[in-house]
């Protein structure tokens, strides 16, 4: 598990910002730990900030955002893409709807954008580490945003299949963007090979 509270310590956040442009691989050779935290975890934060600068600009500009391992950041939607999807919904539906379900929550970028249009968003993610990071970031982002405070994001640490087995009520939108990489990080093309398997859902 990523030690979120440890990474939020002011000294560590300052170190991450100060060394954002540095070669973190060289820093890794110099430091085993920084202020008692494994440098490999800090390297994820430095690398994450670099990627977020262009991919997720408002996240990058928000203090105390925690970043996941690079593979999760690579697979998530960009902020512009997530907002564009919501714009399409706004133009198509012409009214703010009540409930959306994101069955493949991941780093939480799409869920957060959906919360600007839907009053409630159910975010579903089976990976506990990614789940905790997204939950933390959603709290931070909603507190600093004028678009999102009136909406609520509910977080569910479970699989899409298990969530659907127990879900009650109805949704105005169910969104799914499955992982298209195998456990060995190879690209996948068949829907049945994706996680979750859309053909079974």
Residue, then its C-alpha position, 0 to 999 in steps of 0.5 A: x500500500x502507498x503510505x498516503x499520509x507519509x507522502x503528504x508530509x510537507x517536507x516530502x511534498x517540497x522534496x518532490x516539487x524541488x526535484x520534479x525536473x531531476x533524473x529520479x533514477x540518479x536520485x534513486x542511486x543516491x538515496x535509499x530512503x528520504x525522511x524514512x520513506x522508500x525512494x521508489x515511492x517518491x520516484x513514482x510521485x516525481x514521475x507522476x507529477x511530470x506526466x500530469x503536467x500535460x496530461x492532468x494540468x489541474x491535478x498537477x496544479x492542486x497541492x497534495x495530489x498522490x500519483x500511482x505507479x506509472x502504468x496506472x497513469x499511462x492507462x488513465x484518460x487525460x483530463x481533456x479527454x475525460x472532460x470532452x466525454x462529459x461535454x458530449x453527454x451535456x450536448x446530448x442530454x441537455x440536462x444534469x442527470x442524477x446517477x452515473x456508474x464508473x465500473x473501471x474507476x482506475x486513477x479516477x479521472x473519468x469519475x471526477x469529470x463525470x461528477x461535474x454533470x451527475x449528482x452522484x457517481x459510483x466509482x468501482x475499483x478492485x485494486x486497493x492501492x489505486x482505490x485509496x489514491x483515487x479516493x484521497x485525490x477526489x476529496x482534495x480535488x472536490x475541495x478546490x473545485x467550483x464545479x464539483x462540490x455539489x456532487x458526491x462520489x461514492x467509492x467501492x473497492x470491489x470488482x465490476x462483476x461483484x458490484x453489479x451482482x449487489x447493485x440496487x436501483x438504476x443509473x442514467x449512465x454506466x461507463x466502462x473503459x476496461x484495461x487493455x493490457x495483460x498481467x505481463x503488460x502486453x496489449x490486448x485487442x479482444x473484448x473477452x480478454x479485457x479486464x473486466x470482460x465486457x462480453x460477460x457483463 
